[in-house]
Amino acid sequence: LIESRKVLICLALPLILFLSTAGAQSGAKLPSSNIPGDQMQQYSDDAVQWMHEYLRINTSNPPGNELAAARFFKKVLDAEDIENQLFEFTPGRANIWARLKGDGTKRPLILLSHMDVVTSDPTQWKADPFSADVIDGAIYGRGAQDMKQEGLAQLVVMVMLKRENIHLDRDIILLATADEEVDDIGTDWMIANQRDLLENAEFLITEGGDNLQQNGHVESVAIDVAEKSPFWLKLTAHGAPGHGSIPLADSAPNRLVRALYRVINYQTELKVLPVVEEHFKALAPTQPGDLKETFRDIRNALKDKAFAARMSADPQYAYLLRNTISLTRLQGSKQTNVIPGEAIAALDVRLLPGEDPQAFLSLMKKVVDDPNITVEPENGHVFKANASGVNTTLFQIFREVSASYWPGAPVVPTITSGYTENQRFREIGVNCYGFTPYTATKEEGATEHGNNERVRIEELRRAPKILFDVVATLGQR
């Protein structure tokens, strides 16, 4: 899903200044300003303590074991007398749901996270991935970026709303799910079996946001309003098998290699979706030199072949402008001296919102152009990529709160290259956004799904306050 994160301890003072001047710079009084300092300190202490506990729960998927994490959530929710239900839908796999009731005048908000994490290799880490050890002011642990830190902030916000007795004009629902990193059976089960508990929600906040911190300040606040749809393809080449000592020109591996050469050299069409146009416009003021003007009118700028080539060669921007194809897996003979009768390749295809998967499949068959190679989808249910609008009450609140905490940083609607559960919930009528209350450097962001995943303690202490201001403002507007 996202790359951005890490700042050194010397940035603590600027961050404190941000907090102390936030309200004055935005001209708006945020809900957190009504919370006494000692109480806010307690919430920050709770966030750090609970994050240690949460990161020590091994929810590597496979196998998941999210039940242990769901019980951790339930322990906190029960202690705060917050309504909740735990659903163990298969042995060891569970979702946790909680709700704070509003007066019902407006439709609910869902705070969504997933409890599972990807696997890790402890030999490549500075600390054990489930130790929650603190090194140089950061807590290390698998899930510290994706996405236990956001689930933790959401949990703290629920506690803050309850303890502060905040009046809400809508229900606030917390939902932490299982299995997002593999098959997403947790969300699928919830929608299929407990749809009534989602209460026809109007808004949802989950992962996908990205607040890039460079040189001591936040350069941009990226909010995910759409994701590209995974459309994994399997290419299977067929040919005569034989002994490796006698080359066969039309062997399955040879056919596959020739087809893959055509695929990886194929350039999909450049397309500028409205959200992408807004993305570049928002970033324009932050760009150096000639990029300022080109970003303001990206659609027209891409008519220049040299500029189009420049954007296509930049991974940071290319995925926003076209359907992408990545060769990720090859499979042939298990023995060097055996020419196999089949050779297989896997392509990770990501489609822009609005694209037709079947039309893209037909296109790939034409590019492969070999009757002895079958091209077929590898993943199960394929979601047609969808999007949420930027002209909503919640998106405007994102702008307002961001301006308070990160003055001058543009709020940028964006498309996430990877899948998030937003796609599932948009299909049932919910406006879904990826927003994070955390900032991070590129170095920290690169630890997501990588080695030495970590989150700074100063971010853990501050992030719940930021998310609280978003949620409490929405709950009163």
Solvent accessible surface area in square Angstrom, and as a share of the most:
residue,aa,sasa,rsa
1,L,38,0.19
2,I,44,0.22
3,E,127,0.57
4,S,0,0.00
5,R,13,0.05
6,K,35,0.15
7,V,9,0.05
8,L,116,0.58
9,I,102,0.52
10,C,100,0.60
11,L,26,0.13
12,A,37,0.29
13,L,115,0.57
14,P,47,0.30
15,L,10,0.05
16,I,100,0.51
17,L,97,0.48
18,F,36,0.15
19,L,59,0.29
20,S,85,0.55
21,T,51,0.30
22,A,5,0.04
23,G,33,0.32
24,A,90,0.70
25,Q,96,0.43
26,S,38,0.25
27,G,71,0.68
28,A,47,0.36
29,K,156,0.66
30,L,17,0.09
31,P,22,0.14
32,S,6,0.04
33,S,68,0.44
34,N,106,0.54
35,I,16,0.08
36,P,78,0.49
37,G,59,0.56
38,D,115,0.60
39,Q,50,0.22
40,M,27,0.12
41,Q,96,0.43
42,Q,80,0.36
43,Y,3,0.01
44,S,11,0.07
45,D,54,0.28
46,D,18,0.09
47,A,0,0.00
48,V,22,0.13
49,Q,96,0.42
50,W,32,0.11
51,M,0,0.00
52,H,29,0.13
53,E,44,0.20
54,Y,0,0.00
55,L,0,0.00
56,R,128,0.47
57,I,31,0.16
58,N,76,0.39
59,T,0,0.00
60,S,16,0.10
61,N,9,0.05
62,P,96,0.60
63,P,101,0.63
64,G,1,0.01
65,N,69,0.35
66,E,0,0.00
67,L,18,0.09
68,A,35,0.27
69,A,0,0.00
70,A,0,0.00
71,R,144,0.53
72,F,12,0.05
73,F,1,0.00
74,K,66,0.28
75,K,116,0.49
76,V,6,0.04
77,L,0,0.00
78,D,76,0.39
79,A,87,0.67
80,E,30,0.14
81,D,118,0.61
82,I,5,0.02
83,E,77,0.34
84,N,23,0.12
85,Q,74,0.33
86,L,51,0.26
87,F,26,0.11
88,E,85,0.38
89,F,42,0.18
90,T,53,0.31
91,P,122,0.76
92,G,21,0.21
93,R,36,0.13
94,A,0,0.00
95,N,0,0.00
96,I,0,0.00
97,W,0,0.00
98,A,0,0.00
99,R,44,0.16
100,L,17,0.08
101,K,131,0.55
102,G,18,0.17
103,D,75,0.39
104,G,59,0.57
105,T,100,0.58
106,K,82,0.35
107,R,94,0.34
108,P,11,0.07
109,L,0,0.00
110,I,0,0.00
111,L,0,0.00
112,L,0,0.00
113,S,2,0.01
114,H,0,0.00
115,M,0,0.00
116,D,0,0.00
117,V,0,0.00
118,V,28,0.16
119,T,76,0.44
120,S,34,0.22
121,D,65,0.34
122,P,76,0.48
123,T,112,0.65
124,Q,103,0.46
125,W,22,0.08
126,K,138,0.59
127,A,11,0.09
128,D,75,0.39
129,P,2,0.01
130,F,33,0.14
131,S,26,0.17
132,A,1,0.01
133,D,67,0.35
134,V,71,0.41
135,I,49,0.25
136,D,112,0.58
137,G,23,0.22
138,A,1,0.01
139,I,0,0.00
140,Y,5,0.02
141,G,0,0.00
142,R,6,0.02
143,G,0,0.00
144,A,0,0.00
145,Q,10,0.05
146,D,12,0.06
147,M,1,0.00
148,K,0,0.00
149,Q,2,0.01
150,E,8,0.04
151,G,0,0.00
152,L,0,0.00
153,A,0,0.00
154,Q,3,0.01
155,L,0,0.00
156,V,0,0.00
157,V,0,0.00
158,M,0,0.00
159,V,1,0.00
160,M,1,0.00
161,L,4,0.02
162,K,75,0.32
163,R,91,0.33
164,E,47,0.21
165,N,134,0.69
166,I,39,0.20
167,H,121,0.54
168,L,9,0.04
169,D,17,0.09
170,R,5,0.02
171,D,10,0.05
172,I,0,0.00
173,I,0,0.00
174,L,2,0.01
175,L,0,0.00
176,A,1,0.00
177,T,0,0.00
178,A,0,0.00
179,D,4,0.02
180,E,15,0.07
181,E,43,0.19
182,V,79,0.46
183,D,91,0.47
184,D,3,0.01
185,I,66,0.34
186,G,0,0.00
187,T,0,0.00
188,D,58,0.30
189,W,62,0.22
190,M,0,0.00
191,I,29,0.15
192,A,83,0.64
193,N,80,0.41
194,Q,43,0.19
195,R,120,0.44
196,D,106,0.55
197,L,20,0.10
198,L,4,0.02
199,E,45,0.20
200,N,108,0.55
201,A,1,0.01
202,E,41,0.19
203,F,5,0.02
204,L,0,0.00
205,I,1,0.01
206,T,2,0.01
207,E,10,0.04
208,G,3,0.03
209,G,1,0.01
210,D,24,0.12
211,N,2,0.01
212,L,25,0.13
213,Q,1,0.01
214,Q,56,0.25
215,N,141,0.72
216,G,15,0.14
217,H,84,0.38
218,V,8,0.05
219,E,53,0.24
220,S,14,0.09
221,V,0,0.00
222,A,15,0.12
223,I,0,0.00
224,D,0,0.00
225,V,1,0.01
226,A,0,0.00
227,E,0,0.00
228,K,1,0.00
229,S,1,0.00
230,P,21,0.13
231,F,1,0.00
232,W,100,0.35
233,L,0,0.00
234,K,59,0.25
235,L,0,0.00
236,T,12,0.07
237,A,0,0.00
238,H,68,0.30
239,G,24,0.23
240,A,65,0.50
241,P,94,0.59
242,G,30,0.29
243,H,106,0.47
244,G,32,0.31
245,S,81,0.52
246,I,114,0.58
247,P,116,0.73
248,L,57,0.28
249,A,80,0.62
250,D,80,0.41
251,S,4,0.03
252,A,0,0.00
253,P,41,0.26
254,N,60,0.31
255,R,44,0.16
256,L,6,0.03
257,V,98,0.56
258,R,106,0.39
259,A,0,0.00
260,L,10,0.05
261,Y,145,0.55
262,R,89,0.32
263,V,1,0.01
264,I,99,0.50
265,N,84,0.43
266,Y,76,0.29
267,Q,118,0.53
268,T,9,0.05
269,E,122,0.55
270,L,52,0.26
271,K,60,0.25
272,V,20,0.12
273,L,38,0.19
274,P,99,0.62
275,V,23,0.13
276,V,1,0.00
277,E,37,0.16
278,E,79,0.35
279,H,16,0.07
280,F,0,0.00
281,K,92,0.39
282,A,25,0.19
283,L,19,0.09
284,A,0,0.00
285,P,84,0.53
286,T,60,0.35
287,Q,21,0.09
288,P,94,0.59
289,G,64,0.61
290,D,89,0.46
291,L,18,0.09
292,K,74,0.31
293,E,116,0.52
294,T,32,0.19
295,F,0,0.00
296,R,107,0.39
297,D,68,0.35
298,I,1,0.00
299,R,106,0.39
300,N,82,0.42
301,A,15,0.12
302,L,20,0.10
303,K,157,0.66
304,D,77,0.40
305,K,182,0.77
306,A,77,0.60
307,F,16,0.06
308,A,13,0.10
309,A,61,0.47
310,R,111,0.41
311,M,3,0.01
312,S,34,0.22
313,A,84,0.65
314,D,46,0.24
315,P,114,0.72
316,Q,100,0.44
317,Y,14,0.05
318,A,15,0.11
319,Y,53,0.20
320,L,1,0.01
321,L,0,0.00
322,R,27,0.10
323,N,9,0.05
324,T,36,0.21
325,I,38,0.20
326,S,56,0.36
327,L,65,0.32
328,T,87,0.51
329,R,100,0.37
330,L,114,0.57
331,Q,95,0.42
332,G,41,0.39
333,S,44,0.28
334,K,207,0.88
335,Q,110,0.49
336,T,144,0.84
337,N,76,0.39
338,V,65,0.38
339,I,23,0.12
340,P,21,0.13
341,G,27,0.26
342,E,86,0.38
343,A,3,0.02
344,I,26,0.13
345,A,0,0.00
346,A,5,0.04
347,L,2,0.01
348,D,31,0.16
349,V,0,0.00
350,R,48,0.18
351,L,2,0.01
352,L,1,0.01
353,P,17,0.10
354,G,56,0.54
355,E,32,0.14
356,D,71,0.37
357,P,18,0.11
358,Q,111,0.49
359,A,60,0.47
360,F,10,0.04
361,L,17,0.08
362,S,58,0.38
363,L,60,0.30
364,M,1,0.00
365,K,102,0.43
366,K,156,0.66
367,V,20,0.12
368,V,2,0.01
369,D,104,0.54
370,D,21,0.11
371,P,133,0.84
372,N,59,0.30
373,I,11,0.06
374,T,64,0.37
375,V,10,0.06
376,E,72,0.32
377,P,53,0.33
378,E,70,0.31
379,N,37,0.19
380,G,66,0.64
381,H,132,0.59
382,V,36,0.20
383,F,18,0.07
384,K,109,0.46
385,A,8,0.06
386,N,31,0.16
387,A,56,0.43
388,S,12,0.07
389,G,41,0.40
390,V,38,0.22
391,N,148,0.76
392,T,31,0.18
393,T,55,0.32
394,L,0,0.00
395,F,0,0.00
396,Q,82,0.37
397,I,0,0.00
398,F,0,0.00
399,R,90,0.33
400,E,53,0.24
401,V,1,0.01
402,S,1,0.01
403,A,45,0.35
404,S,0,0.00
405,Y,2,0.01
406,W,3,0.01
407,P,50,0.32
408,G,82,0.79
409,A,14,0.11
410,P,28,0.17
411,V,17,0.10
412,V,1,0.01
413,P,4,0.03
414,T,12,0.07
415,I,1,0.00
416,T,7,0.04
417,S,44,0.28
418,G,11,0.10
419,Y,38,0.15
420,T,0,0.00
421,E,3,0.01
422,N,0,0.00
423,Q,0,0.00
424,R,31,0.11
425,F,0,0.00
426,R,24,0.09
427,E,95,0.43
428,I,40,0.20
429,G,49,0.47
430,V,8,0.05
431,N,45,0.23
432,C,0,0.00
433,Y,0,0.00
434,G,0,0.00
435,F,1,0.01
436,T,2,0.01
437,P,2,0.01
438,Y,9,0.03
439,T,3,0.02
440,A,4,0.03
441,T,17,0.10
442,K,109,0.46
443,E,108,0.48
444,E,1,0.01
445,G,1,0.01
446,A,66,0.51
447,T,10,0.06
448,E,26,0.12
449,H,96,0.43
450,G,23,0.22
451,N,68,0.35
452,N,29,0.15
453,E,1,0.00
454,R,16,0.06
455,V,5,0.03
456,R,3,0.01
457,I,40,0.20
458,E,39,0.18
459,E,1,0.00
460,L,0,0.00
461,R,73,0.27
462,R,11,0.04
463,A,0,0.00
464,P,3,0.02
465,K,44,0.18
466,I,0,0.00
467,L,3,0.02
468,F,0,0.00
469,D,0,0.00
470,V,0,0.00
471,V,0,0.00
472,A,0,0.00
473,T,19,0.11
474,L,0,0.00
475,G,0,0.00
476,Q,96,0.43
477,R,102,0.37
